[in-house]
Amino acid sequence: MRSRPLLILRLNTAPTQDIGPGPHGRRVTFPITGGSFEGDRLRGKVLPGGSDWTVKRSDGVTELAFDLPVGDADPGWEPYLDAVALREGRADVVRALAAQERDAQI
């Protein structure tokens, strides 16, 4: 199987909102204020109103999810992007990734 990246996503976010602990872990959201996406087969703008959610579970796994309304997308594409993922790793690696994400200029 050959694969290739579908798109590069660039997001602008408002300050992080710490929602606090819940039954599955500590929830944090990054409100999306805009951005863009571009790939070989599609491109468009990310509109304000989406969010990037994380839940840091007690077992060290972080659940990631985002939902993004989009505009000016290429014809034939639905005006919405969403994804979910899990992140796990050694504590020092996860801390380094988190620091890089905070410092990234997207």
Secondary structure, 3 states (H helix, E strand, C coil): CCCCCCCEEEEEECCCEEEEEECCEEEEEEEEEEEEEECCCCEEEECCCCEEEEEECCCCCEEEEEEEEEECCCCCCCCEEEEEEEECCCHHHHHHHHHHHHHCCC
